[in-house]
Amino acid sequence: MFTLEQIKAAHAKVKSGADFPAYVQELIRLGVKSYDTFVSDGHAVYKGENDYQEVSAAKYETLAVANNSNVDAFKHKLKIHQQGQTDYLTFCHDAAEAGVEKWTVDMQQMTCIYYDKAGNSLVAETIPGT
């Protein structure tokens, strides 16, 4: 099974959203089936075979996630992040301001879905480069 150290090493290679597809491929090779990243502090829950899980520590100080989501603003911030124009922490701040509570990456479906506090899907994407 995978370890948090392996995931941390893979994540260290990610400098912007443009690096995301390669990161996903590396996690697949490690055996990660899906993961949830929580915008409030950046911690993630990585899931593997047979209910195996690893939970990472918080990555930054707590952000206040807006109660009301702004899908259009988030789509714009997501687009520029994916083009490599913002770093990860900036993207997390932008997501919090737009009301994104978490995102779920599903390696089997090759999707990344962003959710608000009520659990509503705000944006669903197919992971590119697969």
N, C-alpha and C positions, 0 to 999 in steps of 0.2 A: 504494500500500500504506500501511498504518497505521504510525505511529511510536510510540515509547515516550512521547514528549511528549504526543501525542494521548490515549493511554491514561491517562497520569498526570492530565491535565486532567479526563477523565471520572471517574476514581477520586476526585479531590478533592471531587466533589459527593456522595460516599457518606459519610454520617454514621453509619448503622446498617444492619442487615439489611433494614430496611423500604425502603431506597433501592435495593436490589439489582436488582429488575426493570427499573428505568429505566436503571441502569448497563449491564445486558446489552443493552438495546435500542440504547444509544449505541455499544457495541462492535460490534454487528452493522452499524450504519451505517458504521463505520470499516472494516469488512471482516474483522474477527476471526471465525474459524470455531470456535475452541475455545481454551481455555487451562487450564493446570495451575498451581495455587498450592500452594507447598510450605510447610507449617506451621512447619518448623524455623527459617526466617528470613524468610519472606514473599516470597521471590522467585517470579516467575511466568514461564512460557513461553507466549507468545501465538502462535497458529498461524493462518495465512491461506492464501490460494490458492497453488497450485504450491509447496508445502513452504516457503513464506515463514515465518520465525519472528523474533520479537523476545524477548529474555530480559531481564527487569528485574533490577536490583540487589536485594540484601537490603534489607528494609524495617525490620528491627529486629534486636537482638542474638539470637543463637541460642537457641532453646528446645529443651529435651529432650522428645522425643516418647515417650510411654509405650510400652513394648514390648507390653503387653497392652491391648486396646481395651475400652472400656466403652460399648457402644452406647446403653444407656438413659440414662446420664449425658449423653452427647453429644446425644442427641435433645432432652433438656430444655434444655441450653445453646443449642442451635440454635434452638429455639422462642423462647426469650426474646430472643435476638439478632434474630431476624426481626421481633419485635414492637417493636424499637427500644430495648430495655432495656439493651443493652451496646454498647460501641464495638468497632471492628474489632480492636484489639490485645487487648482482654479476650477476645473470641471466639477469637482465635488461641491465647491461653494456655489457654482452656477446651478447645479442640480438641486441643492437645498433651497435656494431662492425660488426655484420654479416648482417646488412642492414634491420633488421626487424623494420618496422614503428609502427605496432600495432598487437594485436591479438584479435580475436573475439571468445567469448565463446557463443555458442547457446545451451541453456538448452533444447530446444525442439528437436533438432537434436542430442544432446549430442556430439557436436564437438567443437574442438578448432582449429582455423585456423590462421596461422601467415602470415602477408602480408608485402610486401615491399612498398616503397614510391610510386610506380606506381600502387599499388592496386593488384599486382599479388600475388596469393597464393603461398607461399614458402613451407609450411608444413601444412598438414591437419591431424588431429588425432581424433580418437574416444576417448571420455573421459572414462577412465577405472573405474571399480568398480560400474558400473550402471546396 
